[in-house]
Amino acid sequence: MTWGKFIIAAWGVVLSLSLLTSALPASWWFEPGAVRVSDARRGVCAEMDFDREINRPFFGKWKVTVMRKSGSGKWYTFRIFSEENDYRPDNSLPEDLDLCWWTWEDSIDLPPGEYRINTLWRIFPTAGGVREVRRTSNTFEVTP
């Protein structure tokens, strides 16, 4: 084999691996479960239940949108939180998971009403491209 053929073959392998990686689904890196938020009193961070699997390290950005139910029964954006994180398979969630941790805030003062949480994770694999995963929580109530 000549050097030219070897170089072309090597580039072909690199290109094939790159294309294969870019076709992988988000679950190759991250598998989030259902997001459950408990009812809470105003001024108290609602407890949460969530499970996830981080299958491979990745850099990700997340956005949490707190939706509030209007008097007409429609949902509107009440608050938005966003950040980024270095996700690794050995990362764990806190034992006392709550909405304050979820939004990365010290406290959240939600007025009485019905709410739900929309969460978007944007996964940036080292091989390039972007994957998105979305989850919507159950409806929960904040009381006075």
SVG drawing of the C-alpha trace seen along z (x, -y; Angstrom):
<svg xmlns="http://www.w3.org/2000/svg" viewBox="-61 -35 65 37">
<polyline fill="none" stroke="black" stroke-width="0.4" points="0.0,0.0 1.3,-3.4 1.4,-6.3 -1.3,-8.1 -3.7,-5.2 -2.9,-4.8 -3.6,-8.5 -6.9,-8.4 -7.9,-5.3 -7.0,-6.8 -9.0,-9.9 -11.9,-7.7 -11.8,-5.9 -11.7,-9.3 -14.6,-10.6 -16.6,-7.5 -16.1,-7.6 -17.0,-11.3 -20.2,-10.6 -21.1,-7.7 -20.7,-9.7 -22.8,-12.6 -25.6,-10.1 -25.8,-8.9 -28.9,-9.8 -28.8,-11.9 -29.3,-8.7 -25.8,-7.7 -24.7,-10.3 -27.7,-11.1 -31.0,-9.5 -33.2,-11.6 -36.3,-10.1 -39.5,-11.7 -39.5,-15.0 -41.8,-15.0 -42.4,-18.1 -44.3,-17.9 -46.9,-20.5 -45.4,-23.2 -46.2,-26.2 -45.2,-29.7 -41.6,-30.5 -40.6,-26.8 -38.6,-25.0 -40.8,-22.1 -39.3,-18.7 -38.5,-16.8 -38.0,-13.3 -35.9,-12.6 -33.6,-9.9 -31.1,-10.1 -28.3,-8.1 -25.2,-9.8 -23.7,-7.2 -20.6,-9.2 -19.0,-12.5 -20.3,-15.6 -20.6,-19.3 -24.2,-20.5 -26.4,-23.5 -29.8,-23.4 -32.8,-25.7 -35.6,-25.4 -38.8,-27.2 -41.4,-27.6 -44.8,-27.6 -47.8,-29.0 -51.4,-28.1 -53.6,-31.2 -57.2,-31.7 -58.3,-30.6 -56.4,-27.3 -53.6,-28.1 -49.9,-27.9 -47.5,-30.9 -43.9,-31.3 -43.4,-32.6 -39.6,-32.4 -36.6,-31.0 -33.4,-29.7 -30.3,-28.5 -26.8,-27.3 -24.3,-24.8 -22.5,-21.8 -19.8,-19.3 -21.7,-16.0 -19.9,-12.8 -21.1,-9.3 -20.0,-9.5 -22.0,-12.7 -24.9,-12.2 -28.0,-14.1 -28.4,-15.5 -30.3,-13.4 -32.6,-16.4 -33.4,-17.3 -35.7,-20.3 -36.7,-23.1 -34.1,-25.5 -31.3,-23.0 -33.0,-22.3 -33.0,-26.0 -29.6,-26.7 -31.3,-29.4 -31.0,-29.9 -34.8,-30.4 -37.8,-30.7 -40.9,-32.6 -43.7,-31.3 -47.1,-32.9 -50.0,-30.5 -51.1,-28.7 -50.6,-25.8 -47.2,-25.2 -45.2,-22.8 -41.5,-22.7 -40.2,-22.4 -36.5,-21.3 -34.3,-21.4 -30.8,-19.9 -28.5,-20.7 -25.8,-18.1 -22.5,-19.2 -20.5,-16.0 -16.8,-16.3 -17.3,-15.0 -19.5,-17.9 -23.1,-18.6 -25.8,-19.3 -28.4,-17.0 -31.5,-18.1 -33.6,-16.3 -36.8,-17.8 -38.9,-16.8 -42.0,-18.3 -42.9,-17.8 -46.3,-17.0 -48.5,-19.8 -47.9,-20.9 -49.6,-23.5 -48.1,-26.2 -50.4,-27.2 -50.3,-30.3"/>
</svg>
